[in-house]
Amino acid sequence: MIVKEYQNQFAKLANHIEGLDDTFFTSCFINGLKEELKPEVKMFNLKTMMDVIALVKLAEDKASDHR
């Protein structure tokens, strides 16, 4: 699944949950990534979903270039 699809599915689910902060959602989003993308994102210790999504898209592009 490409990141954009994952992002859309995640957002649909997250919109039904109230009372949790961005840190929780960011952690859940990262944990749901493909295994090859997780280390690239975790090493930066990003705190916002916008930053994580931007980095994941770059990591996905990098991974697809190496295939």
Secondary structure, 3 states (H helix, E strand, C coil): CCHHHHHHHHHHHHCCCCCCCHHHHHHHHHHCCCCCCHHHHHCCCCCCHHHHHHHHHHHHHHHHHCC
